[in-house]
Amino acid sequence: SDQLADAMMAQAHWQFEAFQLGLGGPEEYTRLMHMSELYRMAMQDVLDREGEDSPGLIAPLQGMLQAQYLISGYELDESAQLFTEDGRPNEALLRFKSYRARSYKQGNAIIAAIADIEQNRPDSDAGTVAQSMVMLGDWRLWNGKTEDAWEAYRAAEAELAAADDAQVDAEQLFSEPVALPDFDGLSPLPPAVAPEQGDILLAFAVSERGRVQDLERMDEQELEGRQASRLMRTLRKTPFRPRFEAGQPVETEKVVRAFDVQ
């Protein structure tokens, strides 16, 4: 029954939470492999029972994509060795490197599967198709495939162009820069809050290629310097889906965001 798939996804989420908490020591990346495999097993269970067009596949597929984001973005410790002192291979590290080498291809396949399911649903519309194209563009941009990302974003805009509410949908997707990965709970940044609720206020530009520039602190709060520096360092490294105008990525000169990091 679907309880088995639910249990696998719950365990996958537990692995994600343990990874976020830093549990696992120097081989914490193994949790990402477990997370990916558990979501894959849940997906296969649903596929076997309900078929390839089942909406029940969306949740495990999205979990698999989140795992791919984490795997592709994970920075291995420079001291990590492929072989132990006695010459034996580090099986976990070799396996993780293999996972990461396949990550981009895997992500593309997962997004294609999600898009097929969404487009075959009776209530599918231009907005649904466009969201799939944006998901693909985000994945490409995250992996440095910039020109391919623009192609996917333009395909999303083209899909929306024929819809009655195209302007509304396009504004929701492309009117302002969006930090990547664009998944709840997966962004490296804390949630933005209203300026009066935050303890740090930052202003920055986002280039037409989605890179943070001209970052500066605008508040006068007595936030510990280390906390502020850590957040600003993370923000500088975070890629953004840039703002689009008339099918072209454009620079956004001043983005102001407040964060509560206490």
C-alpha positions, -999 to 999 in steps of 0.1 A, spaced: 0 0 0 10 36 -1 20 34 36 53 18 24 62 47 1 52 71 28 75 54 53 104 55 29 99 92 22 97 98 60 130 81 64 145 100 35 134 133 52 150 121 84 183 116 66 179 151 53 173 165 87 203 146 101 225 160 73 213 195 81 222 190 117 257 178 108 252 143 121 275 118 105 310 132 110 334 134 81 313 111 60 280 130 64 276 130 26 265 93 30 232 107 43 226 123 9 231 90 -8 207 73 16 182 102 10 184 98 -27 180 60 -26 150 61 -2 132 85 -24 140 64 -54 127 33 -37 95 52 -28 91 63 -64 96 27 -77 70 14 -52 44 39 -65 54 32 -101 49 -5 -96 15 -1 -80 0 29 -99 18 32 -132 40 59 -148 13 86 -150 4 85 -113 3 119 -95 16 99 -65 50 99 -82 55 137 -79 64 137 -42 92 111 -44 105 126 -76 107 160 -60 125 145 -31 150 128 -55 156 162 -72 162 179 -38 188 151 -31 205 158 -64 208 195 -55 224 186 -23 247 161 -39 259 184 -67 264 213 -43 282 194 -16 318 205 -10 340 176 0 366 182 27 400 187 12 414 162 36 391 135 23 412 106 9 402 81 -18 424 55 -1 431 47 35 466 46 50 468 9 44 459 13 7 423 2 9 398 23 -11 374 46 7 343 29 -6 319 56 7 338 84 -9 342 66 -42 305 59 -43 296 95 -35 319 108 -63 301 84 -86 267 98 -75 280 134 -80 293 126 -115 259 114 -125 240 141 -107 233 165 -136 220 138 -159 199 124 -131 184 158 -123 174 163 -159 158 129 -161 138 135 -128 126 169 -141 115 153 -174 95 127 -155 78 153 -134 70 174 -165 55 144 -183 32 136 -153 21 172 -148 14 177 -185 -7 145 -186 -30 155 -158 -65 166 -168 -62 199 -151 -28 207 -167 -25 243 -182 1 267 -195 12 276 -160 19 240 -151 40 235 -182 58 268 -176 66 257 -140 83 226 -153 104 246 -177 114 270 -149 124 240 -128 146 228 -156 161 263 -160 169 265 -123 186 231 -124 207 241 -154 216 274 -139 226 258 -106 250 235 -126 265 264 -145 247 256 -178 238 293 -182 228 294 -219 208 262 -216 190 278 -186 180 309 -206 166 285 -232 144 268 -206 132 301 -191 123 315 -225 104 283 -232 84 290 -200 77 326 -211 66 313 -245 43 288 -230 27 315 -209 23 339 -238 -8 322 -251 -25 320 -217 -52 345 -206 -33 353 -173 1 352 -189 12 386 -175 3 375 -139 21 342 -142 52 357 -159 54 384 -132 53 357 -105 81 338 -121 104 364 -135 97 398 -119 124 395 -92 155 375 -85 149 341 -68 176 323 -47 184 288 -58 176 261 -50 139 272 -50 127 245 -26 111 250 8 137 241 34 165 237 9 176 273 4 209 282 21 194 315 32 170 320 61 135 332 51 133 369 43 111 389 68 97 423 70 124 450 77 109 457 112 111 420 121 147 414 110 179 418 128 200 423 97 191 443 66 211 437 34 212 454 0 227 438 -31 225 436 -68 219 405 -89 236 404 -122 220 392 -154 238 359 -149 223 355 -114 254 364 -93 253 386 -62 272 418 -64 277 451 -44 265 435 -11 263 459 18 248 459 53 222 487 59 210 481 94 225 494 127 215 464 148 239 450 174 240 416 157 272 396 164 297 402 136 303 365 131 266 358 124 263 387 100 295 378 82 284 341 78 251 352 63 268 376 39 293 350 29 265 326 21 246 352 2 276 360 -20 278 323 -30 241 318 -36 231 317 -73 199 335 -83 174 331 -111 177 366 -125 149 389 -134 137 387 -170 124 414 -193 111 406 -228 127 372 -228 161 385 -216 179 382 -182 186 416 -168 205 430 -138 185 440 -107 204 469 -92 191 470 -57 175 441 -39 168 448 -2 162 418 21 158 416 59 166 384 78 161 372 113 191 351 122 189 350 160 
